[in-house]
């Protein structure tokens, strides 16, 4: 159990949560592991099979403490809350801001570009001495150009459409040199460019699968916090599309999904034989490869990093929830701006 901001996250399978006086108590196999005063909480988020006592559910409903239930993979299942809730006010604020969200879009785009740039810079730092000079020069040029785009996005006169264009320009630069970051000897895993529907090579199939997992986590975060996952700021509204979840995942794609994909391929945990080409040209992962990636994804989400805004360590898996919380705080007026998550 970990308390961040005013939310408790419970990730230990088999844990039991109960009310003891004015406290939330977490037990594992009958032994008390944590105790938090109820008056300090606004929400509780539980992952997987965790027992929650009726008394705790009752007091949470009575005091306006939201209880969000997610499955093992972090997919949203349900939210339990009492009759008085601030979600309607939160969502009204979200809808009002949706059409004039330059500051939020600026934060999201800056976070995304900075994190893509950090992935390239990390590769240069770790493997630059082993790269041909042409490759080093191409990567260095991409980081310099992305730094220029970042400076441009910071200008207050950038409209949302201009920032969308800057985000697209940076993505083109990033994926234009992405192949230089792949160190696998398998020719089938060479990078030829981003392809999505369908993915046309193994690396794109892997990225698309990881992006799907990340989208699920970001959508669950929106549902758990109480914002509307369908109404975004960077992504335009479209029926059936979780635009806000896609907004939240943009700054997390590079450090969570792209870095994991590169690690799995460069460490040769995934090889060409882990992918199969279908009749229509689409490339899919085998069942065994999918299981390996799911295991690696869960392990990745347990890794802790210092949150640049909170200045506190948090597991990667909780970052979407923390970002959704801070977006909600910005919508309520508790903080002046939405702080992006920068990876270093």
KOLTI-689936 format. One record per residue (C-alpha): residue in three letters; y, z, x; chain; residue number from 1. Coordinates in nm, 3 decimals. Layout:
% KOLTI-689936
{node 'ala'; {Y; Z; X}; 'A'; NUM} ...
//
This chain:
% KOLTI-689936
{node 'unk'; {0.000; 0.000; 0.000}; 'A'; 1} {node 'unk'; {0.340; -0.098; 0.137}; 'A'; 2} {node 'unk'; {0.684; -0.022; -0.008}; 'A'; 3} {node 'unk'; {0.952; -0.282; 0.057}; 'A'; 4} {node 'unk'; {1.287; -0.268; -0.117}; 'A'; 5} {node 'unk'; {1.207; -0.091; -0.448}; 'A'; 6} {node 'unk'; {0.865; -0.249; -0.497}; 'A'; 7} {node 'unk'; {0.519; -0.124; -0.399}; 'A'; 8} {node 'unk'; {0.263; -0.388; -0.296}; 'A'; 9} {node 'unk'; {-0.104; -0.288; -0.316}; 'A'; 10} {node 'unk'; {-0.342; -0.522; -0.134}; 'A'; 11} {node 'unk'; {-0.649; -0.307; -0.058}; 'A'; 12} {node 'unk'; {-0.935; -0.419; -0.280}; 'A'; 13} {node 'unk'; {-1.102; -0.134; -0.460}; 'A'; 14} {node 'unk'; {-0.795; 0.089; -0.446}; 'A'; 15} {node 'unk'; {-0.711; 0.310; -0.742}; 'A'; 16} {node 'unk'; {-0.356; 0.380; -0.859}; 'A'; 17} {node 'unk'; {-0.275; 0.683; -1.069}; 'A'; 18} {node 'unk'; {0.009; 0.908; -1.178}; 'A'; 19} {node 'unk'; {0.029; 1.253; -1.025}; 'A'; 20} {node 'unk'; {0.326; 1.443; -1.161}; 'A'; 21} {node 'unk'; {0.632; 1.236; -1.076}; 'A'; 22} {node 'unk'; {0.451; 1.029; -0.815}; 'A'; 23} {node 'unk'; {0.250; 0.710; -0.781}; 'A'; 24} {node 'unk'; {-0.063; 0.785; -0.581}; 'A'; 25} {node 'unk'; {-0.292; 0.527; -0.420}; 'A'; 26} {node 'unk'; {-0.650; 0.623; -0.338}; 'A'; 27} {node 'unk'; {-0.927; 0.435; -0.160}; 'A'; 28} {node 'unk'; {-1.281; 0.566; -0.205}; 'A'; 29} {node 'unk'; {-1.141; 0.890; -0.343}; 'A'; 30} {node 'unk'; {-0.911; 0.957; -0.045}; 'A'; 31} {node 'unk'; {-0.536; 0.959; -0.094}; 'A'; 32} {node 'unk'; {-0.371; 0.689; 0.116}; 'A'; 33} {node 'unk'; {-0.012; 0.685; -0.009}; 'A'; 34} {node 'unk'; {0.226; 0.865; -0.242}; 'A'; 35} {node 'unk'; {0.563; 0.734; -0.367}; 'A'; 36} {node 'unk'; {0.804; 0.904; -0.611}; 'A'; 37} {node 'unk'; {0.826; 0.707; -0.934}; 'A'; 38} {node 'unk'; {1.204; 0.732; -0.948}; 'A'; 39} {node 'unk'; {1.223; 0.517; -0.634}; 'A'; 40} {node 'unk'; {1.038; 0.224; -0.792}; 'A'; 41} {node 'unk'; {1.138; -0.076; -0.998}; 'A'; 42} {node 'unk'; {0.808; -0.262; -0.979}; 'A'; 43} {node 'unk'; {0.447; -0.248; -0.861}; 'A'; 44} {node 'unk'; {0.258; -0.562; -0.753}; 'A'; 45} {node 'unk'; {-0.121; -0.543; -0.716}; 'A'; 46} {node 'unk'; {-0.348; -0.804; -0.560}; 'A'; 47} {node 'unk'; {-0.711; -0.840; -0.665}; 'A'; 48} {node 'unk'; {-0.950; -0.584; -0.820}; 'A'; 49} {node 'unk'; {-0.745; -0.264; -0.821}; 'A'; 50} {node 'unk'; {-0.781; 0.013; -1.078}; 'A'; 51} {node 'unk'; {-0.462; 0.121; -1.254}; 'A'; 52} {node 'unk'; {-0.488; 0.434; -1.467}; 'A'; 53} {node 'unk'; {-0.369; 0.433; -1.832}; 'A'; 54} {node 'unk'; {-0.134; 0.722; -1.755}; 'A'; 55} {node 'unk'; {0.035; 0.522; -1.481}; 'A'; 56} {node 'unk'; {0.064; 0.214; -1.705}; 'A'; 57} {node 'unk'; {0.222; 0.434; -1.974}; 'A'; 58} {node 'unk'; {0.480; 0.596; -1.750}; 'A'; 59} {node 'unk'; {0.569; 0.260; -1.593}; 'A'; 60} {node 'unk'; {0.628; 0.108; -1.935}; 'A'; 61} {node 'unk'; {0.832; 0.410; -2.042}; 'A'; 62} {node 'unk'; {1.055; 0.405; -1.734}; 'A'; 63} {node 'unk'; {1.102; 0.031; -1.701}; 'A'; 64} {node 'unk'; {0.881; -0.008; -1.392}; 'A'; 65} {node 'unk'; {0.725; -0.355; -1.404}; 'A'; 66} {node 'unk'; {0.354; -0.384; -1.316}; 'A'; 67} {node 'unk'; {0.252; -0.733; -1.196}; 'A'; 68} {node 'unk'; {-0.117; -0.824; -1.166}; 'A'; 69} {node 'unk'; {-0.224; -1.099; -0.926}; 'A'; 70} {node 'unk'; {-0.571; -1.219; -0.828}; 'A'; 71} {node 'unk'; {-0.720; -1.207; -0.477}; 'A'; 72} {node 'unk'; {-0.555; -1.535; -0.381}; 'A'; 73} {node 'unk'; {-0.215; -1.413; -0.503}; 'A'; 74} {node 'unk'; {-0.208; -1.619; -0.823}; 'A'; 75} {node 'unk'; {-0.016; -1.460; -1.108}; 'A'; 76} {node 'unk'; {-0.230; -1.317; -1.390}; 'A'; 77} {node 'unk'; {-0.010; -1.088; -1.600}; 'A'; 78} {node 'unk'; {0.299; -0.869; -1.605}; 'A'; 79} {node 'unk'; {0.309; -0.538; -1.792}; 'A'; 80} {node 'unk'; {0.645; -0.399; -1.889}; 'A'; 81} {node 'unk'; {0.796; -0.176; -2.154}; 'A'; 82} {node 'unk'; {1.020; -0.276; -2.444}; 'A'; 83} {node 'unk'; {1.341; -0.252; -2.242}; 'A'; 84} {node 'unk'; {1.362; -0.509; -1.965}; 'A'; 85} {node 'unk'; {1.635; -0.669; -1.759}; 'A'; 86} {node 'unk'; {1.446; -0.998; -1.734}; 'A'; 87} {node 'unk'; {1.647; -1.164; -2.012}; 'A'; 88} {node 'unk'; {1.972; -1.082; -1.832}; 'A'; 89} {node 'unk'; {1.825; -1.193; -1.501}; 'A'; 90} {node 'unk'; {1.713; -1.524; -1.646}; 'A'; 91} {node 'unk'; {2.047; -1.581; -1.820}; 'A'; 92} {node 'unk'; {2.215; -1.534; -1.482}; 'A'; 93} {node 'unk'; {1.967; -1.778; -1.328}; 'A'; 94} {node 'unk'; {2.037; -2.042; -1.595}; 'A'; 95} {node 'unk'; {2.414; -2.000; -1.557}; 'A'; 96} {node 'unk'; {2.393; -2.046; -1.181}; 'A'; 97} {node 'unk'; {2.153; -2.342; -1.191}; 'A'; 98} {node 'unk'; {2.429; -2.601; -1.235}; 'A'; 99} {node 'unk'; {2.665; -2.457; -0.971}; 'A'; 100} {node 'unk'; {2.428; -2.330; -0.707}; 'A'; 101} {node 'unk'; {2.584; -2.467; -0.387}; 'A'; 102} {node 'unk'; {2.556; -2.136; -0.201}; 'A'; 103} {node 'unk'; {2.190; -2.082; -0.291}; 'A'; 104} {node 'unk'; {2.101; -2.442; -0.204}; 'A'; 105} {node 'unk'; {2.285; -2.405; 0.127}; 'A'; 106} {node 'unk'; {2.078; -2.098; 0.216}; 'A'; 107} {node 'unk'; {1.750; -2.268; 0.123}; 'A'; 108} {node 'unk'; {1.830; -2.586; 0.316}; 'A'; 109} {node 'unk'; {1.949; -2.393; 0.621}; 'A'; 110} {node 'unk'; {1.631; -2.183; 0.618}; 'A'; 111} {node 'unk'; {1.410; -2.489; 0.591}; 'A'; 112} {node 'unk'; {1.579; -2.690; 0.866}; 'A'; 113} {node 'unk'; {1.605; -2.391; 1.101}; 'A'; 114} {node 'unk'; {1.236; -2.313; 1.058}; 'A'; 115} {node 'unk'; {1.129; -2.675; 1.110}; 'A'; 116} {node 'unk'; {1.339; -2.680; 1.425}; 'A'; 117} {node 'unk'; {1.180; -2.353; 1.539}; 'A'; 118} {node 'unk'; {0.831; -2.506; 1.509}; 'A'; 119} {node 'unk'; {0.932; -2.792; 1.739}; 'A'; 120} {node 'unk'; {1.103; -2.556; 1.984}; 'A'; 121} {node 'unk'; {0.793; -2.334; 1.990}; 'A'; 122} {node 'unk'; {0.578; -2.636; 2.083}; 'A'; 123} {node 'unk'; {0.821; -2.729; 2.361}; 'A'; 124} {node 'unk'; {0.811; -2.375; 2.491}; 'A'; 125} {node 'unk'; {0.432; -2.342; 2.479}; 'A'; 126} {node 'unk'; {0.321; -2.691; 2.582}; 'A'; 127} {node 'unk'; {0.629; -2.868; 2.715}; 'A'; 128} {node 'unk'; {0.504; -2.869; 3.075}; 'A'; 129} {node 'unk'; {0.188; -3.053; 2.967}; 'A'; 130} {node 'unk'; {0.371; -3.321; 2.767}; 'A'; 131} {node 'unk'; {0.475; -3.663; 2.897}; 'A'; 132} {node 'unk'; {0.847; -3.679; 2.962}; 'A'; 133} {node 'unk'; {0.892; -3.929; 2.675}; 'A'; 134} {node 'unk'; {0.738; -3.680; 2.432}; 'A'; 135} {node 'unk'; {0.953; -3.392; 2.558}; 'A'; 136} {node 'unk'; {1.263; -3.608; 2.528}; 'A'; 137} {node 'unk'; {1.175; -3.711; 2.171}; 'A'; 138} {node 'unk'; {1.118; -3.352; 2.063}; 'A'; 139} {node 'unk'; {1.434; -3.228; 2.235}; 'A'; 140} {node 'unk'; {1.637; -3.506; 2.073}; 'A'; 141} {node 'unk'; {1.500; -3.412; 1.731}; 'A'; 142} {node 'unk'; {1.596; -3.047; 1.776}; 'A'; 143} {node 'unk'; {1.948; -3.144; 1.885}; 'A'; 144} {node 'unk'; {1.993; -3.373; 1.586}; 'A'; 145} {node 'unk'; {1.859; -3.103; 1.352}; 'A'; 146} {node 'unk'; {2.106; -2.855; 1.501}; 'A'; 147} {node 'unk'; {2.387; -3.098; 1.414}; 'A'; 148} {node 'unk'; {2.257; -3.125; 1.057}; 'A'; 149} {node 'unk'; {2.247; -2.745; 1.033}; 'A'; 150} {node 'unk'; {2.610; -2.722; 1.139}; 'A'; 151} {node 'unk'; {2.701; -2.983; 0.878}; 'A'; 152} {node 'unk'; {2.517; -2.799; 0.600}; 'A'; 153} {node 'unk'; {2.711; -2.483; 0.684}; 'A'; 154} {node 'unk'; {3.037; -2.652; 0.584}; 'A'; 155} {node 'unk'; {3.157; -2.519; 0.250}; 'A'; 156} {node 'unk'; {3.261; -2.866; 0.125}; 'A'; 157} {node 'unk'; {2.900; -2.993; 0.119}; 'A'; 158} {node 'unk'; {2.793; -3.068; -0.238}; 'A'; 159} {node 'unk'; {2.439; -3.006; -0.362}; 'A'; 160} {node 'unk'; {2.364; -3.379; -0.346}; 'A'; 161} {node 'unk'; {2.493; -3.399; 0.011}; 'A'; 162} {node 'unk'; {2.282; -3.100; 0.108}; 'A'; 163} {node 'unk'; {1.977; -3.264; -0.051}; 'A'; 164} {node 'unk'; {2.051; -3.565; 0.167}; 'A'; 165} {node 'unk'; {2.078; -3.346; 0.476}; 'A'; 166} {node 'unk'; {1.748; -3.179; 0.390}; 'A'; 167} {node 'unk'; {1.584; -3.521; 0.359}; 'A'; 168} {node 'unk'; {1.735; -3.640; 0.688}; 'A'; 169} {node 'unk'; {1.602; -3.332; 0.871}; 'A'; 170} {node 'unk'; {1.258; -3.376; 0.713}; 'A'; 171} {node 'unk'; {1.247; -3.738; 0.832}; 'A'; 172} {node 'unk'; {1.330; -3.622; 1.186}; 'A'; 173} {node 'unk'; {1.073; -3.343; 1.171}; 'A'; 174} {node 'unk'; {0.785; -3.552; 1.044}; 'A'; 175} {node 'unk'; {0.891; -3.835; 1.274}; 'A'; 176} {node 'unk'; {0.793; -3.623; 1.575}; 'A'; 177} {node 'unk'; {0.524; -3.412; 1.406}; 'A'; 178} {node 'unk'; {0.250; -3.621; 1.566}; 'A'; 179} {node 'unk'; {0.361; -3.500; 1.910}; 'A'; 180} {node 'unk'; {0.266; -3.145; 1.806}; 'A'; 181} {node 'unk'; {-0.098; -3.240; 1.735}; 'A'; 182} {node 'unk'; {-0.323; -3.189; 2.037}; 'A'; 183} {node 'unk'; {-0.660; -3.273; 1.884}; 'A'; 184} {node 'unk'; {-0.867; -3.536; 2.069}; 'A'; 185} {node 'unk'; {-0.990; -3.684; 1.739}; 'A'; 186} {node 'unk'; {-0.833; -4.022; 1.669}; 'A'; 187} {node 'unk'; {-0.891; -3.966; 1.297}; 'A'; 188} {node 'unk'; {-0.645; -3.675; 1.305}; 'A'; 189} {node 'unk'; {-0.362; -3.875; 1.454}; 'A'; 190} {node 'unk'; {-0.036; -3.854; 1.264}; 'A'; 191} {node 'unk'; {0.097; -4.175; 1.111}; 'A'; 192} {node 'unk'; {0.355; -4.023; 0.876}; 'A'; 193} {node 'unk'; {0.367; -3.802; 0.568}; 'A'; 194} {node 'unk'; {0.153; -3.921; 0.277}; 'A'; 195} {node 'unk'; {0.098; -3.712; -0.035}; 'A'; 196} {node 'unk'; {-0.043; -3.864; -0.351}; 'A'; 197} {node 'unk'; {-0.297; -3.925; -0.220}; 'A'; 198} {node 'unk'; {-0.309; -3.799; 0.142}; 'A'; 199} {node 'unk'; {-0.425; -4.088; 0.358}; 'A'; 200} {node 'unk'; {-0.546; -3.898; 0.665}; 'A'; 201} {node 'unk'; {-0.696; -3.562; 0.757}; 'A'; 202} {node 'unk'; {-0.374; -3.396; 0.870}; 'A'; 203} {node 'unk'; {-0.195; -3.488; 0.548}; 'A'; 204} {node 'unk'; {-0.491; -3.364; 0.344}; 'A'; 205} {node 'unk'; {-0.472; -3.031; 0.527}; 'A'; 206} {node 'unk'; {-0.096; -3.000; 0.481}; 'A'; 207} {node 'unk'; {-0.117; -3.087; 0.111}; 'A'; 208} {node 'unk'; {-0.386; -2.824; 0.057}; 'A'; 209} {node 'unk'; {-0.181; -2.555; 0.234}; 'A'; 210} {node 'unk'; {0.134; -2.653; 0.045}; 'A'; 211} {node 'unk'; {-0.059; -2.612; -0.280}; 'A'; 212} {node 'unk'; {-0.162; -2.260; -0.177}; 'A'; 213} {node 'unk'; {0.196; -2.177; -0.082}; 'A'; 214} {node 'unk'; {0.326; -2.313; -0.413}; 'A'; 215} {node 'unk'; {0.085; -2.083; -0.599}; 'A'; 216} {node 'unk'; {0.213; -1.784; -0.403}; 'A'; 217} {node 'unk'; {0.579; -1.872; -0.464}; 'A'; 218} {node 'unk'; {0.518; -1.929; -0.834}; 'A'; 219} {node 'unk'; {0.341; -1.593; -0.856}; 'A'; 220} {node 'unk'; {0.639; -1.432; -0.682}; 'A'; 221} {node 'unk'; {0.877; -1.579; -0.941}; 'A'; 222} {node 'unk'; {0.658; -1.459; -1.228}; 'A'; 223} {node 'unk'; {0.615; -1.113; -1.075}; 'A'; 224} {node 'unk'; {0.990; -1.065; -1.022}; 'A'; 225} {node 'unk'; {1.085; -1.201; -1.363}; 'A'; 226} {node 'unk'; {1.280; -1.518; -1.277}; 'A'; 227} {node 'unk'; {1.192; -1.850; -1.441}; 'A'; 228} {node 'unk'; {0.978; -2.054; -1.197}; 'A'; 229} {node 'unk'; {1.071; -2.379; -1.375}; 'A'; 230} {node 'unk'; {1.450; -2.360; -1.320}; 'A'; 231} {node 'unk'; {1.542; -2.430; -0.962}; 'A'; 232} {node 'unk'; {1.851; -2.500; -0.755}; 'A'; 233} {node 'unk'; {1.752; -2.744; -0.481}; 'A'; 234} {node 'unk'; {1.481; -2.915; -0.688}; 'A'; 235} {node 'unk'; {1.595; -3.075; -1.011}; 'A'; 236} {node 'unk'; {1.438; -2.962; -1.336}; 'A'; 237} {node 'unk'; {1.142; -3.168; -1.448}; 'A'; 238} {node 'unk'; {0.889; -3.089; -1.723}; 'A'; 239} {node 'unk'; {0.582; -2.922; -1.577}; 'A'; 240} {node 'unk'; {0.732; -2.873; -1.231}; 'A'; 241} {node 'unk'; {0.788; -2.518; -1.095}; 'A'; 242} {node 'unk'; {1.123; -2.611; -0.941}; 'A'; 243} {node 'unk'; {1.224; -2.259; -0.836}; 'A'; 244} {node 'unk'; {0.884; -2.196; -0.677}; 'A'; 245} {node 'unk'; {0.931; -2.520; -0.482}; 'A'; 246} {node 'unk'; {1.277; -2.399; -0.377}; 'A'; 247} {node 'unk'; {1.135; -2.074; -0.243}; 'A'; 248} {node 'unk'; {0.856; -2.247; -0.051}; 'A'; 249} {node 'unk'; {1.088; -2.487; 0.134}; 'A'; 250} {node 'unk'; {1.196; -2.236; 0.398}; 'A'; 251} {node 'unk'; {0.835; -2.114; 0.433}; 'A'; 252} {node 'unk'; {0.655; -2.449; 0.471}; 'A'; 253} {node 'unk'; {0.701; -2.486; 0.845}; 'A'; 254} {node 'unk'; {0.620; -2.131; 0.966}; 'A'; 255} {node 'unk'; {0.338; -2.057; 0.720}; 'A'; 256} {node 'unk'; {0.170; -2.386; 0.634}; 'A'; 257} {node 'unk'; {0.261; -2.629; 0.914}; 'A'; 258} {node 'unk'; {0.201; -2.380; 1.194}; 'A'; 259} {node 'unk'; {-0.137; -2.284; 1.048}; 'A'; 260} {node 'unk'; {-0.237; -2.650; 1.013}; 'A'; 261} {node 'unk'; {-0.143; -2.718; 1.375}; 'A'; 262} {node 'unk'; {-0.331; -2.409; 1.495}; 'A'; 263} {node 'unk'; {-0.650; -2.505; 1.311}; 'A'; 264} {node 'unk'; {-0.645; -2.859; 1.445}; 'A'; 265} {node 'unk'; {-0.524; -2.783; 1.798}; 'A'; 266} {node 'unk'; {-0.780; -2.505; 1.843}; 'A'; 267} {node 'unk'; {-1.043; -2.753; 1.721}; 'A'; 268} {node 'unk'; {-1.149; -2.531; 1.436}; 'A'; 269} {node 'unk'; {-1.113; -2.843; 1.221}; 'A'; 270} {node 'unk'; {-1.241; -3.178; 1.347}; 'A'; 271} {node 'unk'; {-1.260; -3.529; 1.209}; 'A'; 272} {node 'unk'; {-1.597; -3.455; 1.049}; 'A'; 273} {node 'unk'; {-1.434; -3.195; 0.824}; 'A'; 274} {node 'unk'; {-1.265; -3.470; 0.622}; 'A'; 275} {node 'unk'; {-1.407; -3.752; 0.412}; 'A'; 276} {node 'unk'; {-1.247; -4.075; 0.293}; 'A'; 277} {node 'unk'; {-1.287; -4.166; -0.071}; 'A'; 278} {node 'unk'; {-1.323; -4.517; -0.211}; 'A'; 279} {node 'unk'; {-0.957; -4.545; -0.308}; 'A'; 280} {node 'unk'; {-0.841; -4.449; 0.044}; 'A'; 281} {node 'unk'; {-0.763; -4.083; -0.026}; 'A'; 282} {node 'unk'; {-0.881; -3.833; 0.237}; 'A'; 283} {node 'unk'; {-1.017; -3.495; 0.126}; 'A'; 284} {node 'unk'; {-1.149; -3.189; 0.307}; 'A'; 285} {node 'unk'; {-1.515; -3.099; 0.284}; 'A'; 286} {node 'unk'; {-1.615; -2.782; 0.098}; 'A'; 287} {node 'unk'; {-1.692; -2.603; 0.425}; 'A'; 288} {node 'unk'; {-1.355; -2.701; 0.569}; 'A'; 289} {node 'unk'; {-1.178; -2.579; 0.256}; 'A'; 290} {node 'unk'; {-1.349; -2.242; 0.285}; 'A'; 291} {node 'unk'; {-1.248; -2.218; 0.651}; 'A'; 292} {node 'unk'; {-0.886; -2.295; 0.564}; 'A'; 293} {node 'unk'; {-0.882; -2.042; 0.281}; 'A'; 294} {node 'unk'; {-1.010; -1.772; 0.517}; 'A'; 295} {node 'unk'; {-0.751; -1.865; 0.780}; 'A'; 296} {node 'unk'; {-0.479; -1.866; 0.513}; 'A'; 297} {node 'unk'; {-0.562; -1.512; 0.405}; 'A'; 298} {node 'unk'; {-0.569; -1.397; 0.768}; 'A'; 299} {node 'unk'; {-0.234; -1.565; 0.829}; 'A'; 300} {node 'unk'; {-0.081; -1.384; 0.534}; 'A'; 301} {node 'unk'; {-0.183; -1.048; 0.683}; 'A'; 302} {node 'unk'; {0.014; -1.112; 1.004}; 'A'; 303} {node 'unk'; {0.336; -0.912; 1.017}; 'A'; 304} {node 'unk'; {0.678; -1.040; 1.117}; 'A'; 305} {node 'unk'; {1.019; -0.877; 1.125}; 'A'; 306} {node 'unk'; {1.215; -0.974; 0.817}; 'A'; 307} {node 'unk'; {1.554; -1.090; 0.951}; 'A'; 308} {node 'unk'; {1.754; -0.951; 0.658}; 'A'; 309} {node 'unk'; {1.567; -0.629; 0.584}; 'A'; 310} {node 'unk'; {1.505; -0.556; 0.954}; 'A'; 311} {node 'unk'; {1.161; -0.428; 0.861}; 'A'; 312} {node 'unk'; {0.817; -0.569; 0.938}; 'A'; 313} {node 'unk'; {0.634; -0.729; 0.646}; 'A'; 314} {node 'unk'; {0.313; -0.934; 0.615}; 'A'; 315} {node 'unk'; {0.362; -1.309; 0.581}; 'A'; 316} {node 'unk'; {0.192; -1.290; 0.241}; 'A'; 317} {node 'unk'; {0.468; -1.072; 0.100}; 'A'; 318} {node 'unk'; {0.755; -1.291; 0.217}; 'A'; 319} {node 'unk'; {0.764; -1.505; -0.103}; 'A'; 320} {node 'unk'; {0.791; -1.186; -0.309}; 'A'; 321} {node 'unk'; {1.066; -1.043; -0.089}; 'A'; 322} {node 'unk'; {1.261; -1.370; -0.109}; 'A'; 323} {node 'unk'; {1.221; -1.381; -0.487}; 'A'; 324} {node 'unk'; {1.345; -1.022; -0.505}; 'A'; 325} {node 'unk'; {1.651; -1.100; -0.298}; 'A'; 326} {node 'unk'; {1.725; -1.405; -0.508}; 'A'; 327} {node 'unk'; {1.705; -1.180; -0.816}; 'A'; 328} {node 'unk'; {1.941; -0.931; -0.648}; 'A'; 329} {node 'unk'; {2.187; -1.212; -0.579}; 'A'; 330} {node 'unk'; {2.165; -1.330; -0.940}; 'A'; 331} {node 'unk'; {2.240; -0.976; -1.059}; 'A'; 332} {node 'unk'; {2.536; -0.949; -0.821}; 'A'; 333} {node 'unk'; {2.379; -0.676; -0.605}; 'A'; 334} {node 'unk'; {2.419; -0.887; -0.288}; 'A'; 335} {node 'unk'; {2.682; -1.152; -0.221}; 'A'; 336} {node 'unk'; {2.449; -1.432; -0.114}; 'A'; 337} {node 'unk'; {2.082; -1.526; -0.103}; 'A'; 338} {node 'unk'; {1.962; -1.460; 0.255}; 'A'; 339} {node 'unk'; {1.714; -1.722; 0.381}; 'A'; 340} {node 'unk'; {1.407; -1.623; 0.580}; 'A'; 341} {node 'unk'; {1.437; -1.741; 0.940}; 'A'; 342} {node 'unk'; {1.123; -1.760; 1.153}; 'A'; 343} {node 'unk'; {1.141; -1.704; 1.525}; 'A'; 344} 
//
